């Protein structure tokens, strides 16, 4: 890793041909400088938003904020693009407190800092208030098996409830290309044809009260991490204490193995059937 960085540092940026290259883009394998990386990263997301007509001027948009890298970068970039390109959006942070001691209570402190840093109003909804149970209490009752399935259902409903309370027009989430590739693989392994047909959609729930959008649909997780690192964004990086044995983790490792052999696998898996 250090050797590759030294090689990159000795080359000029592939795009501007002026500044020294600071990184190799995982998406294209181009050696580019930080400034050009920021520019192409943000411009690609802007183009996804424009081409897919994700927003209309005057809309109220809730950003699903967990405090992790994806939602933190999404909140930062979306607020920047909203100002730069005059989207005319009212942006809000929406967080769910599942009631997981030592994980969610800590990550919510990050979200509260993001609220101040980005000047975005924050709404927090909790499992305890909505359902009368925390995730810690649920795990005590059912054990560690299938707890992620329970949490996923509750979390989705909690986000919908929070979005309704904020009276927003749309909810955006930080799901990236890696997440979508994992979901495609999981649905194939489960034989879930119904979900397979819609899991790569950039907008879902259009027939419901609050549609959900994924501006990071084509964005690699590695590049999100690089962006957060170079920009020194404030995010929480600890994994959920209940997720180490989640089925999704095995799909994630399999895709990473495939990516080592062919770096474009994240384009092939989710989008080949479109």
KAVENGI-V203688 format. One record per residue. RES is the residue in one small letter. NEAR is the number of other C-alpha atoms within 10 Angstrom. Layout:
BEGIN
RES/NEAR, RES/NEAR
END
This chain:
BEGIN
x/6, x/7, x/8, x/10, x/13, x/13, x/14, x/20, x/18, x/11, x/17, x/17, x/24, x/16, x/15, x/13, x/12, x/11, x/17, x/18, x/27, x/23, x/21, x/19, x/17, x/15, x/16, x/9, x/10, x/16, x/22, x/24, x/25, x/18, x/14, x/17, x/24, x/15, x/10, x/12, x/16, x/16, x/13, x/15, x/20, x/18, x/12, x/18, x/19, x/13, x/9, x/13, x/10, x/17, x/17, x/12, x/11, x/11, x/15, x/19, x/24, x/30, x/26, x/25, x/31, x/23, x/25, x/19, x/23, x/21, x/23, x/27, x/23, x/23, x/26, x/16, x/17, x/22, x/19, x/14, x/16, x/16, x/12, x/9, x/9, x/10, x/17, x/14, x/17, x/17, x/21, x/24, x/28, x/25, x/27, x/21, x/21, x/21, x/18, x/17, x/13, x/11, x/18, x/22, x/13, x/14, x/20, x/20, x/14, x/19, x/25, x/19, x/14, x/23, x/18, x/11, x/12, x/14, x/13, x/20, x/15, x/19, x/19, x/16, x/19, x/20, x/19, x/14, x/10, x/14, x/10, x/9, x/14, x/19, x/22, x/14, x/14, x/15, x/18, x/10, x/9, x/11, x/12, x/14, x/12, x/15, x/16, x/19, x/12, x/14, x/17, x/11, x/10, x/18, x/19, x/12, x/14, x/23, x/21, x/18, x/15, x/23, x/27, x/16, x/11, x/17, x/13, x/19, x/19, x/23, x/26, x/24, x/20, x/25, x/20, x/19, x/22, x/24, x/21, x/23, x/23, x/23, x/21, x/23, x/19, x/19, x/16, x/13, x/10, x/10, x/11, x/12, x/11, x/9, x/14, x/18, x/13, x/12, x/17, x/22, x/17, x/19, x/20, x/16, x/12, x/11, x/7, x/8, x/13, x/19, x/17, x/24, x/25, x/24, x/24, x/27, x/23, x/21, x/23, x/18, x/19, x/13, x/16, x/20, x/15, x/18, x/19, x/18, x/13, x/13, x/12, x/9, x/16, x/18, x/22, x/19, x/11, x/12, x/11, x/13, x/12, x/19, x/14, x/11, x/13, x/15, x/13, x/17, x/13, x/14, x/19, x/18, x/12, x/13, x/19, x/17, x/12, x/14, x/13, x/10, x/10, x/11, x/16, x/14, x/16, x/24, x/16, x/12, x/19, x/24, x/15, x/7, x/8, x/7
END
